[in-house]
Amino acid sequence: MTDQAQYQDPRLVPLYDLINRWGADDDFFLTLANETPGCRLLDLGCGTGRLTTALARAGHHVTGIDPALASLQAAQRRPGAGGVRWRHGTAQDAPSAAFDLCLMTAHVSQIFVGDRDWHGVLRQVHRALVPGGRLAFDMRDPAARAWEAWDSAGEREVWSLPDGTEAETWCEVLDVSGHVVRFAEHTRFLPGQDVLTSTSALRFRSEAELRTSLHAAGFEVEHISGGWRGERVGEGCGELVVVARRS
């Protein structure tokens, strides 16, 4: 069971933004969107809107959807947020045949642990895209075993938030069962004794699994890379970077 409080708790959302800064993944997805000027774009699982608002500033017609209200409210306070259509919900709330491109970034694809949920979101994205529309997302390559570096063994990192408060964080891997990893992220705001804990479960799918599921949902895979510079799978940074097209 997971609560994913880092997306839901207003106290933790600013910390999420501080830890997760703009990176090579954002550059990749923005460049991909820019291949279609004025793209009608769905940012599914848009979170706090870092990339979402950048896409709108680049001239795209962007809809951001997220089920975490606290994250969505933070996104709506960003500069440029007025250029985005924001929706509180899931893929089911996206309009049909309305988008040229759907993005699922920041490993959103991994929160769909069960195959039924994963196949379901792919079908909803297929419905939301126009014929020939594209889906792009990232997933950590299970062969890279990223979770082995997540457990901090009690070591804590201290962060200074924009409002002047400080927080210390540490991570604990709870369980690895097959390709499902459960972990807890702990936060203590300083000074203080209370610890906020956010638990999550992520599914790691192989390249073969992704190709099979995308084909079953009506997508043709354009390419799967191992990193943000088009590296072969297994030769990049431990990612599976996927671009597929609605058949």
JOWODA-V82832 format. One record per residue. RES is the residue in three letters. SS is DSSP state (H for helix, E for strand, - for the rest). Layout:
((RES | SS) (RES | SS))
//
This chain:
((MET | -) (THR | -) (ASP | -) (GLN | -) (ALA | H) (GLN | H) (TYR | H) (GLN | H) (ASP | -) (PRO | H) (ARG | H) (LEU | H) (VAL | H) (PRO | H) (LEU | H) (TYR | H) (ASP | H) (LEU | H) (ILE | H) (ASN | -) (ARG | -) (TRP | -) (GLY | -) (ALA | H) (ASP | H) (ASP | H) (ASP | H) (PHE | H) (PHE | H) (LEU | H) (THR | H) (LEU | H) (ALA | H) (ASN | H) (GLU | -) (THR | -) (PRO | -) (GLY | -) (CYS | -) (ARG | E) (LEU | E) (LEU | E) (ASP | E) (LEU | E) (GLY | -) (CYS | -) (GLY | -) (THR | -) (GLY | -) (ARG | H) (LEU | H) (THR | H) (THR | H) (ALA | H) (LEU | H) (ALA | H) (ARG | H) (ALA | -) (GLY | -) (HIS | -) (HIS | E) (VAL | E) (THR | E) (GLY | E) (ILE | E) (ASP | E) (PRO | -) (ALA | -) (LEU | H) (ALA | H) (SER | H) (LEU | H) (GLN | H) (ALA | H) (ALA | H) (GLN | H) (ARG | -) (ARG | -) (PRO | -) (GLY | -) (ALA | H) (GLY | H) (GLY | H) (VAL | E) (ARG | E) (TRP | E) (ARG | E) (HIS | E) (GLY | -) (THR | -) (ALA | H) (GLN | H) (ASP | H) (ALA | -) (PRO | -) (SER | -) (ALA | -) (ALA | -) (PHE | E) (ASP | E) (LEU | E) (CYS | E) (LEU | E) (MET | E) (THR | -) (ALA | -) (HIS | -) (VAL | H) (SER | H) (GLN | H) (ILE | H) (PHE | -) (VAL | -) (GLY | -) (ASP | H) (ARG | H) (ASP | H) (TRP | H) (HIS | H) (GLY | H) (VAL | H) (LEU | H) (ARG | H) (GLN | H) (VAL | H) (HIS | H) (ARG | H) (ALA | H) (LEU | E) (VAL | E) (PRO | E) (GLY | E) (GLY | E) (ARG | E) (LEU | E) (ALA | E) (PHE | E) (ASP | E) (MET | E) (ARG | E) (ASP | -) (PRO | H) (ALA | H) (ALA | H) (ARG | -) (ALA | H) (TRP | H) (GLU | H) (ALA | H) (TRP | -) (ASP | -) (SER | -) (ALA | -) (GLY | -) (GLU | -) (ARG | -) (GLU | E) (VAL | E) (TRP | E) (SER | E) (LEU | -) (PRO | -) (ASP | -) (GLY | -) (THR | -) (GLU | E) (ALA | E) (GLU | E) (THR | E) (TRP | E) (CYS | E) (GLU | E) (VAL | E) (LEU | E) (ASP | E) (VAL | E) (SER | E) (GLY | -) (HIS | -) (VAL | E) (VAL | E) (ARG | E) (PHE | E) (ALA | E) (GLU | E) (HIS | E) (THR | E) (ARG | E) (PHE | E) (LEU | E) (PRO | -) (GLY | -) (GLN | -) (ASP | -) (VAL | -) (LEU | E) (THR | E) (SER | E) (THR | E) (SER | E) (ALA | E) (LEU | E) (ARG | E) (PHE | -) (ARG | -) (SER | -) (GLU | H) (ALA | H) (GLU | H) (LEU | H) (ARG | H) (THR | H) (SER | H) (LEU | H) (HIS | H) (ALA | H) (ALA | -) (GLY | -) (PHE | E) (GLU | E) (VAL | E) (GLU | E) (HIS | E) (ILE | E) (SER | E) (GLY | -) (GLY | -) (TRP | -) (ARG | -) (GLY | -) (GLU | -) (ARG | -) (VAL | -) (GLY | -) (GLU | -) (GLY | -) (CYS | -) (GLY | -) (GLU | E) (LEU | E) (VAL | E) (VAL | E) (VAL | E) (ALA | E) (ARG | E) (ARG | E) (SER | -))
//
